[in-house]
Amino acid sequence: MDLQVRPIFHWNAERGRAHVFLCMLAYYVQWHLRAALQPLLFDDPDPPPRTVRKAERSDAAKAKDRTRCTADGLPVHSLRTLLADLATLTYNVCSTPINPKATFITTTRPTPLQAKAFELLGVNPNRTQ
């Protein structure tokens, strides 16, 4: 996911500042997601120090690229495809024909990849509130 701050033509200075604030907030959230979900992503687990010369990928990153699997055997994703996979988890409010006013909530059972992602994020998908 590549967030880009680009020129937005707001006619009010407050709206322009609000737009830049929201873009920076999105960058911050993306940075934290990448850090938390790093074992499931193609991102380098041991990034080289920033230098002027060309950076080389670590052996762990090269292994992820080669095998396309994590150490747990789960498929490796980009942040965009991992979020798309997590979006398939559904939250349903159901009722029965016997008593349509009585509702109950069900969620789909997460796949092993989704369960690992939620574990890394510290989120319980079964919590409704």
N, C-alpha and C positions, 0 to 999 in steps of 0.2 A: 504494500500500500504506500503510495507516494503522495503525501499531502504536499500541496504547493500553495504558498501564499502568493497570490497574483493580484494585479491591480483590480480593485472593485470600485466602481464609481458611486460611492455614497455621497449624498449631497449634504451630509451633516457630519461634523467632526466627531461627535460622540458615536455615531454608527460606524465610522471608520475605525475608531479605537476598539469598539466592541468586536468588530470583525477580526481584527488582528489578535485580540485577546482570545477569541474562540479558536482561531487557527493555532495559536501557541498552546492552548489547552489540549487541542487534538494531538499536536506533536508530543506533548507530555504524556498523554494517555497511551499513544502508540509506543513511545519509548519504554514505558512500564510494561506494556503487554509483551513487547519483544524480549525484555529482560526476564519476565516470568515464564514465558512459553519457549524460551530458547532451546530446551532439549528436544522440542518437537519441530523446530524450524531449521531451515538450511543455514541460519546465521552461524557464524564462527564462534565456538564456545570459548576460545582463547584468542581474541583478536590481538594482532601484533601492535606494538606501540606505534603511535603516530610519528612517522618520519618523512623525510623528503623522498626517499627512495620508494620504489614500488613495494607494496605490502604483499607478503606471501601468506597463503592460507595455512592454518594449522593442520596437523595430521588428522585430528578428529573431524574437522570440517571436510577434508578430502574424503574421509571414509563415509561420511554422511552422503556426499555427492555420489560416490561410487555405488554404495549399497542401496541408497534411497530409503534406509531404515534407521531407526534409533537403536540404542543399545537394548531397549525392551522389545524390539521387533516391530514397533509401530511405524507406519509410513511417515516420512518426513514431508512437511508442507511449507509453503510460503505463508506469511501472515494472512494474506488475502484468502487463500484456499482453506486454511485452518478455520478462519472465521466463517466461511461459507459452510464448512462441515459442521461447526457448532450451531449454525442457524437451523439445522434440520431437527434439532431437539424441539418438540412441541409441548405446549401447555394447553390442556383441554379442560373446559368446564362442561361437565356432562350431567344429564338427568335421565331418569327412566320414565317409560310411559305410565307406570303405575302412579308415580307422584312427580309430575313435571316441575313442581315448585322446589323440590328438594334437589339441590345440585351437589356434585362432588367434583374434585379436581384430580385429574390424572396427568402425568407427564410420561413421555416415551422413555424407555430404558436407554441410557446413554451407551454408545458403542465404547469399546476399550480406549480408543483414541480420545473420544469426548470425555470419558471418565478421567483419563490422565490429564487432559487440559484443565478440567475443573479442579482437579487435585492441585495442580501447579498454581492455579489462580487462587486457591483457598475458597472456592465457591461450592456450595451444595446445591445442585440443580433441583433437588426435591423440595427445598424450602420455598414456600409460596409467598411469604411475607417477611 
